[in-house]
């Protein structure tokens, strides 16, 4: 059974872009900022003090399962 909150298509795309950004993260002032904030509220990303979002361990696992379709 699927117990994870649903991610809208735009948020799945933002999650993938966040993964691709690596350790540098994504700026907080980009068009997908609302999705980055939503991902942060879900614990999949976190906001750094330098106005950038980075992927959390939970976000990495969610990306692996939902975007890459790999087993957990």
Buried (B, 14 or more C-beta within 10 A) or exposed (E): EEEEEEBEEEBBBBBBBBBEBEEEBBEBEEEBBEBBBBBBEBEBBBBEEEEBBBBBEBBBBBBBEBBEEEEE
